[in-house]
Amino acid sequence: MVAGLILAAGSGSRMGQPKAQIEYKGERLVDRAVRIFKEAGVAKIYVVLGAWVGEVNGAQVLVNENWQEGMGSSLRLGLSTAMKDASISAILVSLVDLPGITPSAIKAVMESEHDLLVATFDGAKGHPVKFSRSHWQGIIDSAQGDVGARNYLATRDDVSYLPLETLARGSDLDTPEDLARSDI
């Protein structure tokens, strides 16, 4: 089974508030992310919260008490939790602030046969990313600060890339101005 992991623990310093709770087109970003994963056919979804903690329907909430350390700590928590479930063979990781991600984009990444897969948008690396179980410990060991899996992936020559610009938009919401734009 491929599980989903949505990273949503940050304080959203440039946004002025945690992004998970922000409403975009009438829906909290965290609920939107979970819905999109569900619509893509992802049955088990973890959401890592931290600066803001609340109920998220359709997902198992993991609270990152060390969220101030950056995305790496949330990724470590999510992967460590998923390791306890032997039925999970790979994990699909995305960020809460990507409202342009679509179920078809998530499904394309999920259904890829590649063990290490990074989505691209017009040549730029982005999310979602997919990691098979055999890579989790290496990612846990290397994820620090806001780097996430980047250091681990930089050491690998078997990373595959999947262009998604025809299926989704990879723009993130970082500022109130981004939120006000309609082309995200």
GUTORTOR-862086 format. One record per residue (C-alpha): residue number from 1; residue in three letters; x, y, z. Coordinates in Angstrom, 2 decimals. Example, Ala and Ser with C-alpha at 12.3 -4.5 7.8 and 13.67 -1.06 7.14 Angstrom:
! residues 2
<rec><i>1</i><aa>Ala</aa><east>12.30</east><north>-4.50</north><up>7.80</up></rec>
<rec><i>2</i><aa>Ser</aa><east>13.67</east><north>-1.06</north><up>7.14</up></rec>
This chain:
! residues 184
<rec><i>1</i><aa>Met</aa><east>0.00</east><north>0.00</north><up>0.00</up></rec>
<rec><i>2</i><aa>Val</aa><east>1.13</east><north>3.55</north><up>-0.73</up></rec>
<rec><i>3</i><aa>Ala</aa><east>0.28</east><north>5.88</north><up>2.16</up></rec>
<rec><i>4</i><aa>Gly</aa><east>0.10</east><north>9.66</north><up>2.12</up></rec>
<rec><i>5</i><aa>Leu</aa><east>2.04</east><north>12.07</north><up>4.31</up></rec>
<rec><i>6</i><aa>Ile</aa><east>1.02</east><north>15.73</north><up>4.36</up></rec>
<rec><i>7</i><aa>Leu</aa><east>3.46</east><north>18.06</north><up>6.09</up></rec>
<rec><i>8</i><aa>Ala</aa><east>1.54</east><north>20.89</north><up>7.77</up></rec>
<rec><i>9</i><aa>Ala</aa><east>3.37</east><north>21.70</north><up>11.01</up></rec>
<rec><i>10</i><aa>Gly</aa><east>4.96</east><north>25.07</north><up>10.24</up></rec>
<rec><i>11</i><aa>Ser</aa><east>4.00</east><north>28.45</north><up>11.64</up></rec>
<rec><i>12</i><aa>Gly</aa><east>3.61</east><north>30.11</north><up>8.23</up></rec>
<rec><i>13</i><aa>Ser</aa><east>5.81</east><north>33.03</north><up>9.26</up></rec>
<rec><i>14</i><aa>Arg</aa><east>5.55</east><north>34.80</north><up>5.88</up></rec>
<rec><i>15</i><aa>Met</aa><east>1.80</east><north>34.12</north><up>5.79</up></rec>
<rec><i>16</i><aa>Gly</aa><east>1.34</east><north>35.44</north><up>9.33</up></rec>
<rec><i>17</i><aa>Gln</aa><east>-0.35</east><north>32.25</north><up>10.59</up></rec>
<rec><i>18</i><aa>Pro</aa><east>-0.08</east><north>28.46</north><up>10.27</up></rec>
<rec><i>19</i><aa>Lys</aa><east>-1.11</east><north>27.47</north><up>6.76</up></rec>
<rec><i>20</i><aa>Ala</aa><east>-2.94</east><north>24.27</north><up>7.70</up></rec>
<rec><i>21</i><aa>Gln</aa><east>-5.88</east><north>26.25</north><up>9.10</up></rec>
<rec><i>22</i><aa>Ile</aa><east>-6.08</east><north>28.84</north><up>6.31</up></rec>
<rec><i>23</i><aa>Glu</aa><east>-9.18</east><north>28.70</north><up>4.16</up></rec>
<rec><i>24</i><aa>Tyr</aa><east>-8.72</east><north>28.62</north><up>0.40</up></rec>
<rec><i>25</i><aa>Lys</aa><east>-11.86</east><north>28.65</north><up>-1.73</up></rec>
<rec><i>26</i><aa>Gly</aa><east>-14.00</east><north>27.82</north><up>1.30</up></rec>
<rec><i>27</i><aa>Glu</aa><east>-11.90</east><north>24.90</north><up>2.55</up></rec>
<rec><i>28</i><aa>Arg</aa><east>-9.02</east><north>24.70</north><up>5.02</up></rec>
<rec><i>29</i><aa>Leu</aa><east>-5.77</east><north>23.90</north><up>3.22</up></rec>
<rec><i>30</i><aa>Val</aa><east>-5.27</east><north>20.79</north><up>5.36</up></rec>
<rec><i>31</i><aa>Asp</aa><east>-8.75</east><north>19.48</north><up>4.53</up></rec>
<rec><i>32</i><aa>Arg</aa><east>-8.21</east><north>20.24</north><up>0.84</up></rec>
<rec><i>33</i><aa>Ala</aa><east>-4.94</east><north>18.28</north><up>0.83</up></rec>
<rec><i>34</i><aa>Val</aa><east>-6.54</east><north>15.27</north><up>2.54</up></rec>
<rec><i>35</i><aa>Arg</aa><east>-9.52</east><north>15.38</north><up>0.16</up></rec>
<rec><i>36</i><aa>Ile</aa><east>-7.25</east><north>15.44</north><up>-2.90</up></rec>
<rec><i>37</i><aa>Phe</aa><east>-5.25</east><north>12.46</north><up>-1.60</up></rec>
<rec><i>38</i><aa>Lys</aa><east>-8.50</east><north>10.57</north><up>-0.91</up></rec>
<rec><i>39</i><aa>Glu</aa><east>-9.87</east><north>11.37</north><up>-4.37</up></rec>
<rec><i>40</i><aa>Ala</aa><east>-6.64</east><north>9.99</north><up>-5.84</up></rec>
<rec><i>41</i><aa>Gly</aa><east>-7.24</east><north>6.69</north><up>-4.06</up></rec>
<rec><i>42</i><aa>Val</aa><east>-4.81</east><north>7.05</north><up>-1.14</up></rec>
<rec><i>43</i><aa>Ala</aa><east>-6.42</east><north>5.00</north><up>1.63</up></rec>
<rec><i>44</i><aa>Lys</aa><east>-4.13</east><north>5.82</north><up>4.58</up></rec>
<rec><i>45</i><aa>Ile</aa><east>-3.11</east><north>9.43</north><up>5.17</up></rec>
<rec><i>46</i><aa>Tyr</aa><east>-0.94</east><north>10.95</north><up>7.89</up></rec>
<rec><i>47</i><aa>Val</aa><east>-0.98</east><north>14.70</north><up>8.54</up></rec>
<rec><i>48</i><aa>Val</aa><east>1.82</east><north>16.23</north><up>10.61</up></rec>
<rec><i>49</i><aa>Leu</aa><east>0.69</east><north>19.29</north><up>12.58</up></rec>
<rec><i>50</i><aa>Gly</aa><east>2.66</east><north>21.42</north><up>15.02</up></rec>
<rec><i>51</i><aa>Ala</aa><east>2.30</east><north>25.22</north><up>15.24</up></rec>
<rec><i>52</i><aa>Trp</aa><east>-1.43</east><north>24.71</north><up>14.88</up></rec>
<rec><i>53</i><aa>Val</aa><east>-3.14</east><north>21.53</north><up>16.04</up></rec>
<rec><i>54</i><aa>Gly</aa><east>-6.72</east><north>20.65</north><up>15.30</up></rec>
<rec><i>55</i><aa>Glu</aa><east>-8.95</east><north>17.87</north><up>14.10</up></rec>
<rec><i>56</i><aa>Val</aa><east>-8.50</east><north>16.69</north><up>10.52</up></rec>
<rec><i>57</i><aa>Asn</aa><east>-11.14</east><north>14.32</north><up>9.21</up></rec>
<rec><i>58</i><aa>Gly</aa><east>-9.98</east><north>11.43</north><up>7.05</up></rec>
<rec><i>59</i><aa>Ala</aa><east>-6.39</east><north>11.39</north><up>8.29</up></rec>
<rec><i>60</i><aa>Gln</aa><east>-4.31</east><north>10.28</north><up>11.23</up></rec>
<rec><i>61</i><aa>Val</aa><east>-2.96</east><north>13.43</north><up>12.88</up></rec>
<rec><i>62</i><aa>Leu</aa><east>0.63</east><north>13.31</north><up>14.12</up></rec>
<rec><i>63</i><aa>Val</aa><east>1.68</east><north>16.18</north><up>16.38</up></rec>
<rec><i>64</i><aa>Asn</aa><east>5.26</east><north>17.31</north><up>15.89</up></rec>
<rec><i>65</i><aa>Glu</aa><east>6.31</east><north>18.79</north><up>19.23</up></rec>
<rec><i>66</i><aa>Asn</aa><east>9.59</east><north>19.86</north><up>17.58</up></rec>
<rec><i>67</i><aa>Trp</aa><east>8.02</east><north>21.65</north><up>14.60</up></rec>
<rec><i>68</i><aa>Gln</aa><east>10.27</east><north>24.69</north><up>15.17</up></rec>
<rec><i>69</i><aa>Glu</aa><east>13.22</east><north>22.57</north><up>13.98</up></rec>
<rec><i>70</i><aa>Gly</aa><east>11.79</east><north>22.66</north><up>10.44</up></rec>
<rec><i>71</i><aa>Met</aa><east>10.34</east><north>20.32</north><up>7.85</up></rec>
<rec><i>72</i><aa>Gly</aa><east>12.99</east><north>17.66</north><up>8.51</up></rec>
<rec><i>73</i><aa>Ser</aa><east>11.53</east><north>16.91</north><up>11.94</up></rec>
<rec><i>74</i><aa>Ser</aa><east>8.03</east><north>16.50</north><up>10.48</up></rec>
<rec><i>75</i><aa>Leu</aa><east>9.32</east><north>14.19</north><up>7.76</up></rec>
<rec><i>76</i><aa>Arg</aa><east>11.19</east><north>12.10</north><up>10.36</up></rec>
<rec><i>77</i><aa>Leu</aa><east>8.04</east><north>11.83</north><up>12.51</up></rec>
<rec><i>78</i><aa>Gly</aa><east>5.86</east><north>10.81</north><up>9.56</up></rec>
<rec><i>79</i><aa>Leu</aa><east>8.27</east><north>8.20</north><up>8.24</up></rec>
<rec><i>80</i><aa>Ser</aa><east>8.98</east><north>6.79</north><up>11.71</up></rec>
<rec><i>81</i><aa>Thr</aa><east>5.24</east><north>6.39</north><up>12.29</up></rec>
<rec><i>82</i><aa>Ala</aa><east>4.68</east><north>4.76</north><up>8.89</up></rec>
<rec><i>83</i><aa>Met</aa><east>7.51</east><north>2.30</north><up>9.58</up></rec>
<rec><i>84</i><aa>Lys</aa><east>5.33</east><north>0.73</north><up>12.30</up></rec>
<rec><i>85</i><aa>Asp</aa><east>2.75</east><north>-0.32</north><up>9.68</up></rec>
<rec><i>86</i><aa>Ala</aa><east>4.16</east><north>-3.26</north><up>7.70</up></rec>
<rec><i>87</i><aa>Ser</aa><east>1.42</east><north>-2.95</north><up>5.08</up></rec>
<rec><i>88</i><aa>Ile</aa><east>2.86</east><north>0.35</north><up>3.81</up></rec>
<rec><i>89</i><aa>Ser</aa><east>5.37</east><north>-0.20</north><up>1.01</up></rec>
<rec><i>90</i><aa>Ala</aa><east>5.83</east><north>3.42</north><up>-0.05</up></rec>
<rec><i>91</i><aa>Ile</aa><east>4.87</east><north>6.89</north><up>1.10</up></rec>
<rec><i>92</i><aa>Leu</aa><east>3.72</east><north>9.84</north><up>-0.94</up></rec>
<rec><i>93</i><aa>Val</aa><east>4.79</east><north>13.15</north><up>0.65</up></rec>
<rec><i>94</i><aa>Ser</aa><east>3.30</east><north>16.55</north><up>-0.09</up></rec>
<rec><i>95</i><aa>Leu</aa><east>3.02</east><north>19.95</north><up>1.55</up></rec>
<rec><i>96</i><aa>Val</aa><east>-0.16</east><north>21.52</north><up>2.88</up></rec>
<rec><i>97</i><aa>Asp</aa><east>0.31</east><north>24.77</north><up>0.95</up></rec>
<rec><i>98</i><aa>Leu</aa><east>-0.02</east><north>23.43</north><up>-2.61</up></rec>
<rec><i>99</i><aa>Pro</aa><east>-3.65</east><north>24.11</north><up>-3.58</up></rec>
<rec><i>100</i><aa>Gly</aa><east>-2.95</east><north>23.49</north><up>-7.28</up></rec>
<rec><i>101</i><aa>Ile</aa><east>-2.19</east><north>19.81</north><up>-6.74</up></rec>
<rec><i>102</i><aa>Thr</aa><east>-4.87</east><north>17.59</north><up>-8.24</up></rec>
<rec><i>103</i><aa>Pro</aa><east>-6.02</east><north>14.02</north><up>-7.64</up></rec>
<rec><i>104</i><aa>Ser</aa><east>-4.70</east><north>13.07</north><up>-11.09</up></rec>
<rec><i>105</i><aa>Ala</aa><east>-1.22</east><north>14.36</north><up>-10.17</up></rec>
<rec><i>106</i><aa>Ile</aa><east>-1.24</east><north>12.47</north><up>-6.88</up></rec>
<rec><i>107</i><aa>Lys</aa><east>-2.44</east><north>9.32</north><up>-8.66</up></rec>
<rec><i>108</i><aa>Ala</aa><east>0.30</east><north>9.59</north><up>-11.32</up></rec>
<rec><i>109</i><aa>Val</aa><east>3.01</east><north>9.74</north><up>-8.65</up></rec>
<rec><i>110</i><aa>Met</aa><east>1.38</east><north>7.01</north><up>-6.56</up></rec>
<rec><i>111</i><aa>Glu</aa><east>1.08</east><north>4.60</north><up>-9.49</up></rec>
<rec><i>112</i><aa>Ser</aa><east>4.64</east><north>5.07</north><up>-10.72</up></rec>
<rec><i>113</i><aa>Glu</aa><east>6.83</east><north>1.98</north><up>-10.36</up></rec>
<rec><i>114</i><aa>His</aa><east>9.83</east><north>4.10</north><up>-9.30</up></rec>
<rec><i>115</i><aa>Asp</aa><east>11.20</east><north>3.77</north><up>-5.74</up></rec>
<rec><i>116</i><aa>Leu</aa><east>12.35</east><north>7.40</north><up>-5.52</up></rec>
<rec><i>117</i><aa>Leu</aa><east>10.19</east><north>9.81</north><up>-7.48</up></rec>
<rec><i>118</i><aa>Val</aa><east>10.11</east><north>13.61</north><up>-7.47</up></rec>
<rec><i>119</i><aa>Ala</aa><east>7.43</east><north>15.64</north><up>-9.21</up></rec>
<rec><i>120</i><aa>Thr</aa><east>8.58</east><north>18.48</north><up>-11.44</up></rec>
<rec><i>121</i><aa>Phe</aa><east>6.78</east><north>21.56</north><up>-12.70</up></rec>
<rec><i>122</i><aa>Asp</aa><east>8.31</east><north>23.20</north><up>-15.76</up></rec>
<rec><i>123</i><aa>Gly</aa><east>11.65</east><north>21.60</north><up>-14.87</up></rec>
<rec><i>124</i><aa>Ala</aa><east>11.65</east><north>22.66</north><up>-11.21</up></rec>
<rec><i>125</i><aa>Lys</aa><east>11.60</east><north>19.97</north><up>-8.50</up></rec>
<rec><i>126</i><aa>Gly</aa><east>8.52</east><north>19.99</north><up>-6.31</up></rec>
<rec><i>127</i><aa>His</aa><east>5.94</east><north>17.87</north><up>-4.52</up></rec>
<rec><i>128</i><aa>Pro</aa><east>4.56</east><north>15.29</north><up>-4.27</up></rec>
<rec><i>129</i><aa>Val</aa><east>7.48</east><north>12.93</north><up>-3.86</up></rec>
<rec><i>130</i><aa>Lys</aa><east>7.35</east><north>9.16</north><up>-3.41</up></rec>
<rec><i>131</i><aa>Phe</aa><east>9.75</east><north>7.07</north><up>-1.34</up></rec>
<rec><i>132</i><aa>Ser</aa><east>9.65</east><north>3.29</north><up>-1.10</up></rec>
<rec><i>133</i><aa>Arg</aa><east>10.17</east><north>1.78</north><up>2.34</up></rec>
<rec><i>134</i><aa>Ser</aa><east>13.77</east><north>0.79</north><up>1.62</up></rec>
<rec><i>135</i><aa>His</aa><east>14.73</east><north>4.49</north><up>1.60</up></rec>
<rec><i>136</i><aa>Trp</aa><east>12.93</east><north>5.66</north><up>4.74</up></rec>
<rec><i>137</i><aa>Gln</aa><east>15.72</east><north>5.08</north><up>7.24</up></rec>
<rec><i>138</i><aa>Gly</aa><east>18.23</east><north>6.90</north><up>5.05</up></rec>
<rec><i>139</i><aa>Ile</aa><east>15.85</east><north>9.84</north><up>4.75</up></rec>
<rec><i>140</i><aa>Ile</aa><east>15.17</east><north>9.84</north><up>8.50</up></rec>
<rec><i>141</i><aa>Asp</aa><east>18.92</east><north>9.88</north><up>9.17</up></rec>
<rec><i>142</i><aa>Ser</aa><east>19.57</east><north>12.80</north><up>6.79</up></rec>
<rec><i>143</i><aa>Ala</aa><east>16.47</east><north>15.02</north><up>7.26</up></rec>
<rec><i>144</i><aa>Gln</aa><east>17.51</east><north>18.12</north><up>9.20</up></rec>
<rec><i>145</i><aa>Gly</aa><east>16.13</east><north>21.64</north><up>9.52</up></rec>
<rec><i>146</i><aa>Asp</aa><east>14.07</east><north>22.70</north><up>6.51</up></rec>
<rec><i>147</i><aa>Val</aa><east>15.92</east><north>20.39</north><up>4.13</up></rec>
<rec><i>148</i><aa>Gly</aa><east>13.64</east><north>17.36</north><up>4.36</up></rec>
<rec><i>149</i><aa>Ala</aa><east>14.79</east><north>14.62</north><up>1.96</up></rec>
<rec><i>150</i><aa>Arg</aa><east>16.92</east><north>16.87</north><up>-0.26</up></rec>
<rec><i>151</i><aa>Asn</aa><east>20.28</east><north>15.75</north><up>1.20</up></rec>
<rec><i>152</i><aa>Tyr</aa><east>19.37</east><north>12.10</north><up>0.87</up></rec>
<rec><i>153</i><aa>Leu</aa><east>18.17</east><north>12.49</north><up>-2.70</up></rec>
<rec><i>154</i><aa>Ala</aa><east>21.37</east><north>14.37</north><up>-3.63</up></rec>
<rec><i>155</i><aa>Thr</aa><east>23.39</east><north>11.24</north><up>-2.79</up></rec>
<rec><i>156</i><aa>Arg</aa><east>21.31</east><north>8.98</north><up>-5.05</up></rec>
<rec><i>157</i><aa>Asp</aa><east>21.67</east><north>8.25</north><up>-8.74</up></rec>
<rec><i>158</i><aa>Asp</aa><east>18.36</east><north>6.39</north><up>-8.94</up></rec>
<rec><i>159</i><aa>Val</aa><east>15.95</east><north>9.31</north><up>-8.45</up></rec>
<rec><i>160</i><aa>Ser</aa><east>13.25</east><north>9.52</north><up>-11.13</up></rec>
<rec><i>161</i><aa>Tyr</aa><east>11.42</east><north>12.71</north><up>-12.10</up></rec>
<rec><i>162</i><aa>Leu</aa><east>7.83</east><north>13.00</north><up>-13.27</up></rec>
<rec><i>163</i><aa>Pro</aa><east>6.69</east><north>16.20</north><up>-15.02</up></rec>
<rec><i>164</i><aa>Leu</aa><east>3.25</east><north>17.16</north><up>-13.70</up></rec>
<rec><i>165</i><aa>Glu</aa><east>2.63</east><north>20.59</north><up>-15.24</up></rec>
<rec><i>166</i><aa>Thr</aa><east>-0.11</east><north>19.16</north><up>-17.49</up></rec>
<rec><i>167</i><aa>Leu</aa><east>-1.91</east><north>17.69</north><up>-14.47</up></rec>
<rec><i>168</i><aa>Ala</aa><east>-1.45</east><north>20.27</north><up>-11.73</up></rec>
<rec><i>169</i><aa>Arg</aa><east>0.18</east><north>23.50</north><up>-10.60</up></rec>
<rec><i>170</i><aa>Gly</aa><east>3.09</east><north>23.34</north><up>-8.18</up></rec>
<rec><i>171</i><aa>Ser</aa><east>2.83</east><north>26.89</north><up>-6.83</up></rec>
<rec><i>172</i><aa>Asp</aa><east>2.73</east><north>27.21</north><up>-3.08</up></rec>
<rec><i>173</i><aa>Leu</aa><east>1.03</east><north>29.74</north><up>-0.83</up></rec>
<rec><i>174</i><aa>Asp</aa><east>3.66</east><north>31.60</north><up>1.15</up></rec>
<rec><i>175</i><aa>Thr</aa><east>2.22</east><north>35.09</north><up>1.61</up></rec>
<rec><i>176</i><aa>Pro</aa><east>-1.18</east><north>36.79</north><up>1.91</up></rec>
<rec><i>177</i><aa>Glu</aa><east>-0.58</east><north>38.08</north><up>-1.64</up></rec>
<rec><i>178</i><aa>Asp</aa><east>-0.24</east><north>34.48</north><up>-2.88</up></rec>
<rec><i>179</i><aa>Leu</aa><east>-3.53</east><north>33.63</north><up>-1.18</up></rec>
<rec><i>180</i><aa>Ala</aa><east>-5.25</east><north>36.54</north><up>-2.93</up></rec>
<rec><i>181</i><aa>Arg</aa><east>-4.13</east><north>35.37</north><up>-6.39</up></rec>
<rec><i>182</i><aa>Ser</aa><east>-6.60</east><north>33.27</north><up>-8.35</up></rec>
<rec><i>183</i><aa>Asp</aa><east>-4.03</east><north>31.48</north><up>-10.53</up></rec>
<rec><i>184</i><aa>Ile</aa><east>-2.46</east><north>29.28</north><up>-7.87</up></rec>
